[in-house]
Amino acid sequence: MKLSTIGSIVNGIELSALFSVLLVAGSSQAFAQVPVPLLHSVFPPGAQAGTTVEVAIDGVFLEGASDLILSDPALGVRCEAIPDELSPGYTTRFRLTIPSGASPGTYDLFARCRLGLSAPRPFVIGSGREVIEPEGNNSRERAHLLQPETVVNGTASENSNDFYRIDAKAGQRFVITCRAENLDSRMDATLILCDKEGNEIDRDRNNRNRNAVVSLNAPRDGSYFLRVADFTYGGGNSYPYRLSLTTAPHLEFVFPPAGKPGSTGSFTLYGYNLPGSDPARKILSGNRLLETKEVQINLPADSLGTHRFGPAHSSFIPHMSYRLTANGISSNALPISTTTSPTFLAREENGDSPQEIAIPCEIHGRFDRTRDRDHFHFSAKKDEVTWVAVLSERIGASADPAFRIERITTNGEGVQQFQQVAIADDLGNDPGERYFPLPCRDAEITFKAPEDGLYRLTLLNQTGSGGADQIYRLILREPRPGFDLIAIPWERTRVANRVDIAMPNLSPGGTVELRVLALRHEGFSGEIDLSVEGLPPGVTSPPVKMGTGRSATLTILATPEAHRWDGMIVIRGTSGNLSREARLGTTPWPIRDWSKQFFETRLGPRVPLSVTGDDESLITLEAPGENNLELVVGEKLELPVKLLRQSSNTGEFTIRAEGLPHKTGELKLSGSTEQGNLIIGSGKENEFPREPGSWTFRLRAEGKARYQPSKATADHARVQHQSLVARKRTHADHLEKLTATRDQISQQLDEAEREIDSGGSPDAPRHILDLRSQLDEAYDQLAAAREKAEKLQQAVLSAAAAVKSANDLVKARDVQIVIYSDPITVRVTPAPPTAAE
């Protein structure tokens, strides 16, 4: 048998269009394992169904990129690589053709590269017209006209604003939205809307979800101007956004926040541009005035779903998507949660007086005022178990709920007394811990009543805030134990407190690991069995028992004969009649130190896997060609093992057998040793084999090797720098010509004015006006050219620094190698009877 690999899961860093991010991150990067492609930007980050769009990607270790793959192959998106004459082996532009029937939504997009699939980036398929932000719209005078029912794909400008113009008639109503968060963008969107005199009409910024929305009810005919920027004025390719102008309604939230599937109920919508809304019933939400509209909504029983993207806990909440239509145009999708419990509204008019409730029930309420507290009374029997939960963050609200439960008794004087028996704050079910944090500010417990009697539940918002948007769902019912799963590509070796991006890419003969996290709900403590479905030929993954724990590690192994493959797999967890498919967990950006930096995690819809080519092998392990061995109890068995080192600098490798029930030997091969014998059966007591039987095992080799990354990333950075230098020189020549043209027109104007002073021709005044107009145009062109020259100079400086960082990035380094053999079966037979026996 033959076994080879370049290693397992990896980490990486980031790169922007002008390589400024690479300059910062690359200097501190220390690889523990072999790198994988890291896709840091996709532009445009979305496109209209039924169109063909040219997409540019950016990142590191993208050499050999040949295709862009979306997480849902059923979409039928076709991709064509556009060759790069400057970097033939480093394709960064592709042509995507999106079928007209493709379902609108957000999908993960991967680049198929020589080293496997890249880390994902979101890509949005829309249903309306889309355009690209033009260059140079960084001043009001050069504002780009924003057309209704159009999405502009843009990137925030560093230390600057992007300007857009909206032409409106008096009374026209528009909603402008800027989306950044669901693009994995670093942008914290800021929108400022002004009239042509510069008077501010509306603004939105620094929101919890990093998106922004403003509205325009045009007071008069004319032009209005919109400024778009990052809240901290960051910019570049890692700051993409999608800006839209629409006359459609825009929905922010709904109350009540949930309803029963198969029923029709009354709901109040909150948002902008709501048809038929009463201006007198606007409400203040934070610093925003929102319109309200009461509607009847039918919740179909067969239209439930979960979020494909977003924070983990909210992504698993069942909901239906609702859209409000006006003038033939639909609003954004608003999730309405679903419930099967009897529902009631919290009675806010009673102040601090308690509301009597009966279990099971679901209460829909809100913290209407600052430091608001809601009180509820319920009866319970001794040892009766009730699941008590408050959902707020998980349904998109900003409240931080907490509650306590007190037993109510009456003393001899008839005075009620309260004894605290339970308290709940933020969810403590965080199996991701420091490397994949899953925080949630909602509160829930499984409550067991200590005695028969009456109990009081006091619910409060720990932020102290109040308002119509501070909504919650309070649920009291019998527990319905269950679980959800998140699969995270895992690094075996970590560098200090870094959180790097890994991908499940393996070479023939190699392995990768995925850490599967279990979010256990409502007291679920059952054992969970994990398995992998959809693996290609030559790739296996032994089933794993998570048991009653919160996490387990799945290992995926490829035989040396496994062929190149890229696709999506299914990781399934089962427990009795429960079956759940794991969602992909990912970190959008690497983190240098988890103890000092806040960072986001999100879920993707499906789990990818790549089997790369075998041309990158650092180590090849040769073991016996016979995979079926026989052994007699008490006999010795040694396997000859040969380690072929393709790298000139490899360290000690330890080889052992995995999968046998008893102790076996291990073989250590130093950097100068290529072969040896591994003892499988020693013949000693208490070591393998101790009894007859049949077992299947693998040989596992682990050690370090010197790895030389491809220099394609550095070559690409150098080519980009050279191209920018050439553009700078060409532009300098253009700037010189513009300067000469301006001077020539200025000289002609001086001569014409002198001529008119001396009584020139009757046409002289008209000629002077024409020259002055030409001079003004020349000055405008010169100013724009100088602005472009400054940007090119900054780009050249950034690219030059990035070449150095890229050269550091591709330096040879030690990486951890773990490889497995093909399965080997050993059959152990009883020892023959002795003469005495």
C-alpha positions in Angstrom: 0.0 0.0 0.0 1.2 3.6 -0.6 0.3 6.7 1.4 1.1 10.3 0.8 0.0 13.7 1.9 0.9 17.4 2.3 -0.9 17.7 5.6 -4.3 18.6 7.0 -6.4 21.6 7.8 -4.8 25.0 7.8 -4.9 28.6 8.7 -4.3 31.9 6.9 -4.4 35.6 6.5 -6.1 38.2 4.5 -5.5 40.4 1.4 -7.1 43.5 -0.1 -7.1 44.8 -3.6 -4.1 47.1 -2.8 -2.7 44.5 -0.4 -2.9 46.8 2.6 -4.6 44.1 4.7 -1.9 41.6 3.7 0.7 44.0 4.9 -0.8 44.1 8.4 -1.8 40.4 8.7 1.0 38.7 6.9 3.8 40.0 9.1 2.5 38.1 12.2 1.4 34.9 10.5 2.9 31.6 11.6 1.6 28.5 9.9 1.1 25.4 12.0 -0.2 23.4 9.0 -0.3 23.5 5.2 -2.2 26.6 3.9 -5.5 26.5 2.1 -6.9 29.1 -0.3 -8.5 32.0 1.5 -11.1 34.0 -0.4 -11.3 37.5 1.1 -13.5 39.3 -1.3 -15.9 38.7 -4.2 -16.9 41.6 -6.3 -19.6 42.2 -7.2 -21.0 40.4 -4.1 -24.2 39.6 -6.0 -26.0 39.6 -9.3 -29.5 39.4 -10.8 -30.9 36.1 -11.8 -31.0 35.7 -15.6 -27.8 37.7 -16.2 -24.2 37.1 -16.8 -21.7 39.0 -14.6 -17.9 39.3 -14.4 -16.8 38.5 -10.9 -13.3 39.4 -9.4 -12.0 37.5 -6.4 -9.2 38.4 -4.1 -7.3 36.5 -1.4 -4.2 34.4 -0.8 -3.1 31.0 -2.1 -5.6 31.2 -4.9 -3.2 29.8 -7.5 -4.8 27.4 -10.0 -8.2 28.9 -9.4 -10.4 27.4 -12.2 -14.0 27.6 -11.1 -16.4 29.3 -8.7 -18.8 27.0 -6.9 -22.0 27.9 -5.1 -23.2 26.0 -2.1 -26.4 24.9 -3.9 -25.5 23.0 -7.1 -29.2 22.9 -8.1 -29.1 26.6 -9.0 -27.3 25.6 -12.2 -24.9 28.6 -12.2 -22.3 28.3 -14.9 -18.8 29.7 -14.5 -16.1 30.5 -17.0 -12.5 31.5 -16.0 -11.1 34.7 -17.7 -7.4 34.2 -18.3 -5.0 36.7 -16.8 -2.2 37.6 -19.2 -0.1 39.1 -16.5 -0.5 36.2 -14.0 -1.4 33.1 -16.2 -1.5 30.7 -13.2 -3.4 33.1 -10.9 -6.9 33.6 -12.3 -8.9 36.2 -10.4 -11.7 37.0 -12.8 -14.6 34.8 -13.8 -17.8 35.0 -15.8 -20.9 33.8 -13.9 -24.1 33.0 -15.8 -27.1 32.8 -13.5 -30.2 31.1 -14.8 -33.4 33.2 -14.8 -35.1 30.6 -12.6 -32.4 30.7 -9.8 -34.0 31.3 -6.4 -33.1 34.7 -4.9 -31.2 34.5 -1.7 -27.7 34.4 -0.2 -25.4 31.5 -0.9 -21.8 30.5 0.0 -19.4 30.9 -2.9 -16.1 28.9 -3.0 -13.1 29.2 -5.4 -11.9 25.9 -6.7 -8.1 26.1 -6.5 -5.1 23.9 -6.8 -5.0 23.4 -3.0 -8.8 22.7 -2.8 -11.9 24.8 -2.2 -11.3 28.3 -0.7 -12.9 29.7 2.4 -16.4 30.8 1.5 -17.8 34.3 0.9 -21.5 35.1 0.6 -22.9 35.8 -2.9 -26.4 37.2 -3.3 -28.7 36.3 -6.2 -31.3 39.1 -6.6 -34.4 39.5 -8.6 -34.0 43.1 -9.8 -31.6 45.2 -11.8 -28.1 45.5 -10.5 -25.2 47.8 -11.4 -21.6 48.5 -10.3 -20.6 51.6 -8.4 -18.7 53.9 -10.8 -15.2 55.2 -10.0 -14.6 58.6 -8.7 -18.0 59.3 -7.0 -16.2 60.6 -3.9 -17.6 64.2 -4.1 -21.0 65.6 -4.4 -20.2 67.1 -7.8 -19.5 63.6 -9.1 -22.4 61.8 -7.4 -23.7 58.8 -9.2 -27.4 58.8 -10.1 -29.2 56.2 -8.0 -32.1 54.7 -10.0 -35.2 53.3 -8.3 -35.6 49.5 -8.0 -31.8 49.1 -8.6 -29.1 47.5 -6.5 -25.6 49.1 -6.6 -22.7 46.9 -5.7 -20.0 49.0 -4.2 -17.1 49.2 -1.8 -16.6 51.8 0.9 -13.8 54.3 0.2 -11.1 54.7 2.8 -11.2 58.1 4.6 -13.9 59.2 2.2 -17.6 59.1 1.3 -19.3 57.6 -1.8 -21.9 60.0 -3.1 -25.2 59.2 -4.8 -27.9 61.5 -6.3 -31.6 60.8 -6.1 -33.9 62.7 -8.4 -37.4 62.9 -6.9 -40.7 64.6 -7.5 -42.6 66.2 -4.5 -44.4 63.6 -2.5 -42.4 60.6 -3.9 -41.4 58.2 -1.1 -38.2 56.0 -1.3 -36.4 53.7 1.1 -32.6 53.4 0.8 -30.9 50.4 2.3 -27.2 49.5 2.6 -26.4 45.9 3.4 -23.0 44.9 4.6 -23.3 42.3 7.4 -24.6 39.4 5.4 -21.7 39.9 2.9 -19.1 39.2 5.6 -18.1 42.8 5.0 -16.0 44.7 7.5 -18.1 47.7 6.8 -20.3 49.3 9.5 -22.7 51.0 7.1 -23.4 54.8 7.5 -26.0 56.6 5.4 -26.6 60.4 5.5 -29.3 61.9 3.3 -29.4 65.6 2.5 -31.2 68.0 0.2 -29.4 70.0 -2.4 -28.7 72.9 0.1 -27.0 70.4 2.4 -29.7 70.2 5.0 -29.8 66.8 6.6 -33.0 64.8 6.1 -32.2 61.5 7.6 -29.2 59.4 8.8 -28.5 55.9 10.1 -25.3 54.5 11.4 -23.5 52.3 13.9 -26.2 49.7 14.1 -25.9 46.4 15.9 -26.2 44.5 12.5 -23.9 46.9 10.7 -26.6 47.6 8.0 -28.3 51.0 7.5 -31.7 52.3 6.3 -32.9 55.8 5.6 -36.1 57.0 4.0 -37.1 59.9 1.8 -40.5 61.6 1.5 -39.5 64.3 -1.0 -40.8 67.7 0.1 -40.3 69.2 -3.3 -39.0 68.4 -6.8 -35.3 68.2 -7.0 -32.1 66.3 -6.3 -31.2 64.8 -3.0 -27.7 63.5 -2.1 -26.7 60.4 -0.2 -23.4 59.8 1.5 -22.3 56.2 2.1 -19.3 55.4 4.3 -18.0 53.0 6.9 -18.6 54.3 10.4 -14.8 54.4 11.1 -14.1 55.4 7.4 -12.4 52.1 6.6 -12.4 51.1 3.0 -11.2 48.7 0.3 -12.1 45.3 -1.1 -13.0 43.9 2.3 -15.7 46.6 2.7 -18.3 45.6 0.1 -21.9 46.8 0.3 -25.2 46.5 -1.6 -27.1 49.8 -1.9 -30.7 49.8 -3.0 -33.3 52.5 -3.7 -36.9 51.3 -3.8 -40.5 52.6 -3.6 -41.5 49.2 -2.0 -42.3 49.0 1.7 -39.4 48.2 4.1 -40.2 46.0 7.2 -38.1 46.3 10.4 -40.0 44.0 12.8 -43.5 42.6 13.5 -45.6 42.3 16.7 -46.6 39.8 17.9 -43.4 38.1 16.8 -44.9 34.6 16.3 -48.0 32.7 15.3 -49.4 29.2 14.8 -48.8 27.5 11.5 -52.0 27.0 9.6 -53.7 30.0 11.2 -54.5 33.6 10.3 -53.8 36.3 12.8 -53.6 40.0 13.4 -50.1 41.5 13.3 -48.7 45.0 13.4 -45.9 45.8 11.0 -43.2 48.4 11.7 -41.1 49.9 9.0 -41.0 52.5 6.2 -43.2 53.4 3.3 -46.0 51.2 4.5 -49.1 51.7 2.4 -52.1 53.1 4.2 -50.2 53.8 7.4 -51.4 56.5 9.7 -48.7 59.3 10.1 -50.2 60.0 13.6 -49.3 56.5 14.7 -45.6 56.6 14.0 -43.5 55.2 16.9 -39.9 55.9 18.0 -37.6 52.9 17.8 -34.2 53.9 19.1 -33.6 57.1 17.2 -35.8 56.2 14.3 -39.4 57.1 13.6 -41.2 54.0 12.1 -44.5 53.7 10.5 -47.0 51.1 11.6 -49.6 49.1 9.8 -52.1 46.4 11.0 -52.5 43.4 8.7 -54.0 40.0 8.7 -51.3 37.3 7.9 -51.9 33.7 7.0 -49.2 31.4 8.3 -49.2 28.4 6.0 -48.5 25.1 7.7 -46.1 24.0 5.0 -43.9 27.1 4.6 -41.6 26.8 7.6 -37.8 27.3 7.3 -34.7 28.4 9.1 -32.1 31.0 8.2 -29.3 29.8 6.0 -26.9 32.5 7.2 -26.4 34.4 10.4 -25.6 33.8 14.1 -26.0 30.2 15.2 -28.7 30.4 17.8 -31.1 32.5 15.7 -30.4 30.4 12.6 -32.2 27.4 14.1 -35.4 29.2 15.0 -38.3 28.0 12.8 -40.1 30.8 10.9 -41.9 31.7 7.8 -40.9 34.6 5.5 -43.5 37.4 5.0 -43.4 40.1 2.4 -45.8 43.1 2.1 -46.6 44.1 -1.5 -47.5 47.6 -2.6 -47.9 48.8 -6.2 -46.8 45.4 -7.5 -43.5 45.6 -5.6 -42.7 43.4 -2.6 -40.9 44.4 0.5 -37.9 42.8 2.1 -38.5 39.4 3.7 -39.5 39.5 7.3 -39.2 36.4 9.4 -42.2 35.5 11.6 -41.5 32.8 14.2 -43.9 29.9 14.6 -45.3 28.3 17.8 -47.6 25.5 18.7 -48.4 26.6 22.2 -51.5 28.7 23.2 -50.4 32.4 22.7 -51.3 35.5 24.7 -50.2 39.1 24.8 -48.6 40.6 27.9 -50.9 43.1 29.6 -48.7 46.2 29.8 -51.6 48.4 31.1 -51.5 46.7 34.5 -48.1 48.2 35.4 -46.4 46.1 38.0 -49.4 44.0 38.8 -48.9 40.3 37.9 -50.6 38.6 34.9 -52.1 35.2 35.6 -51.0 32.5 33.1 -51.6 28.8 32.8 -49.0 26.3 31.5 -48.6 25.6 28.6 -48.5 29.0 27.0 -46.5 31.5 25.1 -46.6 35.2 26.0 -45.7 37.9 23.5 -44.6 41.1 25.1 -42.1 43.9 25.1 -40.2 46.1 27.5 -42.2 49.3 26.7 -40.4 51.7 29.0 -37.0 52.2 30.6 -36.3 49.7 33.4 -39.6 47.9 32.7 -40.4 44.7 34.5 -43.1 42.2 33.6 -44.6 39.9 36.3 -46.4 36.7 35.7 -48.1 34.2 38.1 -48.5 30.5 37.4 -49.3 27.4 39.4 -47.1 24.2 39.4 -47.1 20.8 41.0 -44.2 19.5 42.9 -41.5 17.9 40.7 -43.4 19.1 37.6 -40.8 20.0 34.9 -41.3 23.1 32.7 -39.2 24.5 30.0 -39.1 28.3 30.6 -37.4 30.4 27.8 -37.3 34.0 26.7 -36.4 34.7 23.1 -35.4 38.2 22.1 -32.0 38.2 20.4 -32.9 35.0 18.6 -35.8 36.7 16.9 -33.8 39.8 15.9 -34.5 42.1 18.9 -31.9 44.0 20.9 -33.2 43.3 24.4 -31.1 41.4 26.9 -33.7 39.4 28.9 -33.2 37.8 32.3 -35.8 36.4 34.7 -36.2 34.9 38.1 -38.8 32.5 39.5 -40.0 32.9 43.1 -42.3 30.6 45.2 -45.2 32.6 46.7 -46.3 31.7 50.2 -48.5 33.5 52.8 -47.4 33.9 56.4 -49.7 33.7 59.4 -50.5 37.4 59.0 -51.8 37.0 55.5 -48.7 38.7 53.9 -47.3 37.2 50.7 -43.7 36.2 50.9 -41.4 35.4 47.9 -38.6 32.9 47.9 -36.3 32.7 44.9 -36.1 29.2 43.5 -34.6 29.8 40.0 -32.8 32.4 37.9 -31.8 32.6 34.3 -29.5 34.9 32.3 -27.5 34.5 29.1 -27.5 31.1 27.5 -24.7 28.9 28.9 -24.8 26.4 26.1 -21.6 27.4 24.2 -19.7 24.4 23.0 -17.6 26.5 20.7 -15.9 28.3 23.6 -12.9 30.5 22.8 -12.2 29.4 19.2 -15.8 29.5 17.9 -17.9 31.5 20.4 -21.6 31.2 20.3 -22.9 33.9 22.7 -26.6 34.6 23.1 -28.2 37.0 25.5 -31.5 35.1 25.7 -32.4 33.2 28.9 -33.8 29.8 29.4 -33.9 27.0 32.0 -35.6 23.7 32.7 -37.5 24.4 35.9 -38.5 21.7 38.4 -41.1 22.9 40.9 -39.9 22.2 44.5 -43.4 22.2 45.9 -47.0 22.5 44.9 -48.1 26.1 44.8 -48.1 29.5 43.2 -45.0 31.0 41.5 -44.0 34.4 40.3 -41.9 35.0 37.2 -40.2 38.4 36.9 -38.9 39.3 33.5 -36.6 42.3 32.9 -34.3 43.8 30.2 -30.7 44.1 31.5 -29.9 46.9 29.1 -32.5 49.0 30.9 -33.9 50.1 27.5 -37.5 50.3 26.6 -39.5 50.7 23.4 -41.7 49.1 20.8 -38.8 47.2 19.3 -37.8 45.6 22.7 -39.9 42.5 22.1 -39.8 39.0 23.5 -41.4 35.6 23.4 -41.8 34.0 26.9 -42.5 30.3 26.6 -43.6 27.9 29.4 -44.4 24.3 28.4 -43.3 20.8 28.8 -39.7 20.3 27.5 -39.2 19.0 24.0 -35.6 17.8 24.1 -33.7 18.1 20.9 -30.4 19.3 19.4 -28.8 21.1 16.5 -25.3 20.6 15.0 -22.6 22.9 13.8 -19.5 21.5 11.9 -16.3 23.5 12.0 -13.1 22.7 10.0 -10.6 22.2 12.8 -6.9 22.8 13.3 -4.9 20.1 15.1 -2.2 22.6 16.0 -2.8 26.2 16.9 -0.5 29.2 17.1 -0.9 30.9 20.5 -4.3 32.6 20.7 -4.8 33.0 17.0 -8.1 32.0 15.4 -7.4 31.2 11.8 -9.6 30.1 9.0 -9.5 26.4 8.2 -11.0 24.3 5.4 -11.6 20.6 5.1 -9.1 20.0 2.2 -7.1 16.8 2.1 -4.7 15.3 -0.3 -4.6 11.6 -1.3 -3.6 9.6 1.8 -4.3 12.6 4.0 -6.8 13.4 6.7 -8.8 16.4 7.9 -10.8 16.9 11.1 -14.1 18.6 11.7 -15.2 19.6 15.2 -18.9 19.0 15.5 -20.7 21.1 18.1 -24.0 20.1 19.7 -26.5 22.8 20.7 -28.6 20.8 23.2 -32.1 22.2 23.8 -34.6 21.9 26.5 -32.7 19.5 28.7 -31.7 17.1 25.9 -29.1 14.7 27.3 -29.3 11.8 24.8 -26.3 10.2 23.1 -25.6 11.5 19.6 -24.1 9.3 16.8 -22.3 11.1 14.0 -21.8 10.0 10.4 -20.8 11.5 7.1 -22.8 11.1 3.9 -22.0 12.0 0.3 -18.2 11.2 0.4 -16.5 10.5 -3.0 -14.9 7.2 -3.8 -11.7 6.6 -1.8 -12.7 8.8 1.1 -14.1 7.5 4.3 -15.0 8.8 7.8 -15.5 6.4 10.7 -18.7 7.0 12.6 -18.2 8.8 15.9 -20.2 8.6 19.1 -20.5 12.0 20.7 -22.3 10.4 23.6 -23.8 12.9 26.0 -21.1 15.5 25.4 -21.2 18.9 23.7 -18.7 18.2 20.9 -16.8 15.5 19.1 -14.2 15.3 16.3 -14.9 13.6 13.0 -11.9 12.5 10.9 -12.1 12.2 7.2 -9.5 10.0 5.4 -8.5 9.7 1.8 -6.8 6.7 0.3 -3.6 7.3 -1.7 -5.6 6.4 -4.8 -8.4 9.1 -4.2 -9.0 11.4 -7.1 -9.5 15.1 -7.2 -13.0 16.0 -6.0 -14.8 19.1 -4.7 -18.3 19.3 -3.4 -20.7 19.4 -0.5 -21.1 16.6 2.1 -23.7 15.9 4.8 -22.7 15.4 8.5 -25.6 13.8 10.2 -26.3 13.3 13.9 -28.9 10.8 15.2 -30.3 10.1 18.6 -33.2 7.7 18.7 -35.8 9.1 16.3 -34.1 12.5 16.1 -31.9 13.2 13.1 -30.2 16.5 12.4 -27.9 17.7 9.5 -24.9 19.8 10.6 -24.5 23.4 9.3 -21.2 24.8 8.4 -19.6 27.1 11.0 -17.2 29.7 9.8 -15.3 32.8 11.0 -15.3 35.5 8.3 -11.9 37.0 9.3 -8.8 35.6 11.1 -8.3 36.8 14.6 -4.8 37.5 16.1 -5.8 37.1 19.7 -9.2 35.8 20.8 -8.5 37.0 24.4 -8.3 40.7 23.2 -10.5 40.9 20.1 -14.3 40.5 19.7 -15.0 38.4 16.6 -18.1 37.1 14.8 -19.0 33.6 13.8 -21.7 32.6 11.4 -23.4 29.6 9.9 -23.4 28.6 6.2 -25.9 26.3 4.6 -23.7 23.3 3.7 -20.4 21.7 4.6 -17.7 21.6 1.8 -14.9 19.0 1.2 -12.0 18.9 -1.2 -9.6 16.1 -2.2 -6.6 17.8 -3.9 -4.2 16.4 -6.4 -1.2 14.2 -5.3 1.5 16.5 -6.7 1.9 18.3 -3.4 3.0 15.2 -1.4 5.7 15.9 1.2 5.7 12.4 2.7 5.0 9.0 1.2 4.5 6.0 3.5 5.0 2.5 2.0 3.7 -0.4 4.0 3.0 -4.1 3.1 1.1 -4.6 -0.1 -1.0 -7.3 1.6 -4.0 -5.7 3.5 -5.2 -9.0 5.0 -2.9 -10.4 7.7 -3.1 -13.5 9.9 -1.6 -13.9 13.3 -1.7 -16.6 16.0 -2.1 -15.7 19.6 1.3 -15.5 21.2 3.2 -14.9 18.0 5.0 -11.8 16.9 4.1 -9.7 13.9 6.3 -6.9 12.5 5.3 -4.7 9.5 8.1 -3.3 7.4 7.5 0.4 6.9 9.3 2.8 4.5 9.0 6.6 4.7 9.9 8.4 1.5 10.6 12.1 2.2 10.0 14.4 -0.7 11.0 17.4 1.5 14.7 17.8 2.2 14.1 18.8 5.7 11.7 16.6 7.7 11.8 15.8 11.4 11.1 12.7 13.4 7.9 10.7 12.5 6.1 8.4 14.8 4.2 5.5 13.3 1.6 3.5 15.2 -1.4 1.3 14.6 -4.8 2.8 15.4 -8.0 0.7 15.8 -6.6 -2.4 17.6 -8.0 -3.2 21.1 -4.7 -3.8 22.9 -1.4 -2.1 23.3 0.9 -2.3 20.2 4.4 -1.0 19.5 5.3 2.3 17.8 8.1 3.1 15.4 10.0 6.4 15.5 11.9 7.3 12.3 14.3 10.2 12.7 14.9 12.7 9.9 17.8 10.6 8.5 16.0 7.3 8.7 13.6 6.1 6.0 12.6 2.6 7.0 12.0 0.3 10.0 9.7 -2.4 11.4 6.6 -1.6 13.3 5.7 -4.2 15.9 2.0 -5.1 15.8 2.1 -8.3 17.8 4.8 -8.5 20.5 3.8 -11.9 21.9 3.9 -10.4 25.4 1.2 -10.8 27.9 -1.4 -7.9 28.0 -0.3 -6.7 24.5 -1.9 -7.4 21.2 -3.2 -10.0 20.5 -4.6 -11.2 23.8 -7.4 -13.3 22.3 -8.7 -14.5 18.9 -10.7 -12.3 16.7 -10.7 -10.1 13.6 -9.9 -6.4 13.6 -9.4 -3.6 11.1 -6.9 -0.9 11.7 -4.8 1.8 10.0 -1.2 2.9 10.3 -0.9 6.5 11.5 2.2 8.6 10.9 2.7 12.0 12.5 5.5 14.4 12.4 6.8 17.7 11.0 8.1 18.5 7.6 9.5 21.6 5.9 6.9 23.0 3.5 7.6 25.4 0.7 4.4 27.2 -0.3 3.8 28.0 -3.9 5.3 31.4 -4.8 2.3 32.2 -7.0 0.8 34.5 -4.4 4.1 36.5 -4.2 4.4 36.5 -8.0 0.8 37.8 -8.3 1.5 40.6 -5.8 4.7 41.5 -7.8 2.8 41.6 -11.0 0.1 43.8 -9.5 2.7 46.2 -8.2 4.4 46.4 -11.6 1.1 47.0 -13.3 0.3 49.8 -10.9 3.7 51.4 -11.5 3.0 51.2 -15.3 -0.4 52.8 -14.8 1.1 55.5 -12.6 3.7 56.4 -15.3 1.0 56.4 -18.1 -1.2 58.6 -15.9 1.7 61.0 -15.2 2.1 61.5 -18.9 -1.6 62.2 -19.2 -1.4 64.6 -16.3 1.5 66.4 -18.0 -0.6 66.8 -21.2 -3.6 68.1 -19.3 -1.3 70.6 -17.6 0.1 71.7 -21.0 -3.5 72.0 -22.4 -4.6 74.2 -19.4 -1.5 76.4 -19.8 -2.2 76.7 -23.6 -5.8 77.7 -23.1 -4.8 80.2 -20.3 -2.3 81.8 -22.6 -4.9 82.1 -25.4 -7.3 83.7 -23.0 -4.7 86.3 -21.9 -4.0 87.1 -25.5 -7.7 87.4 -26.3 -8.3 89.8 -23.4 -5.4 92.0 -24.5 -6.8 92.0 -28.0 -10.2 93.2 -26.8 -8.5 95.9 -24.7 -6.9 97.2 -27.9 -10.3 97.2 -29.7 -10.3 93.8 -31.3 -12.9 92.2 -33.6 -16.6 92.1 -32.7 -16.4 88.3 -32.1 -13.7 88.7 -29.4 -16.2 88.7 -26.4 -17.8 85.5 -27.6 -14.3 84.0 -28.1 -13.3 84.9 -24.6 -16.4 83.3 -23.1 -15.6 80.1 -25.0 -12.0 80.1 -23.8 -13.1 80.7 -20.2 -15.5 77.7 -20.5 -12.6 75.6 -21.9 -10.3 76.7 -19.1 -12.9 75.8 -16.5 -13.2 72.3 -18.0 -9.4 72.0 -18.2 -9.1 72.8 -14.5 -11.9 70.3 -13.6 -10.1 67.6 -15.7 -6.8 68.5 -14.1 -8.2 68.3 -10.6 -9.8 64.9 -11.3 -6.5 63.7 -12.8 -4.5 64.9 -9.7 -6.9 63.1 -7.4 -6.5 59.9 -9.4 -2.7 60.4 -9.3 -2.8 60.6 -5.5 -4.8 57.4 -5.4 -2.4 55.6 -7.8 0.6 56.8 -5.7 -1.0 55.3 -2.5 -1.8 52.1 -4.4 1.8 51.8 -5.6 3.1 52.3 -2.1 0.7 49.7 -0.6 1.4 47.2 -3.4 5.2 47.6 -2.9 4.8 46.9 0.8 2.5 44.0 0.0 5.1 42.4 -2.2 7.4 42.2 0.8 4.6 40.7 2.9 3.7 38.2 0.2 7.4 37.1 0.0 7.3 36.5 3.7 4.0 34.6 3.3 5.5 32.1 0.9 8.7 31.4 2.8 9.4 27.8 3.7 8.1 26.7 7.2 7.5 23.7 9.4 4.1 22.2 9.2 2.4 19.3 11.1 1.7 16.2 9.0 -0.7 13.4 9.9 -1.3 10.6 7.4 -3.2 7.3 7.5 -2.8 4.1 5.6 -5.5 2.1 3.9 -7.5 -0.1 6.2 -5.6 -3.3 7.2 -7.4 -6.4 8.5 -5.8 -8.8 10.9 -7.3 -12.1 11.8 -6.0 -13.7 15.0 -6.5 -17.4 15.5 -6.1 -19.4 18.7 -2.7 -20.8 19.6 -2.4 -24.5 18.8 -2.7 -26.8 21.9 0.5 -27.8 23.6 1.5 -31.4 24.0 0.4 -31.3 27.6 -3.0 -29.9 26.6 
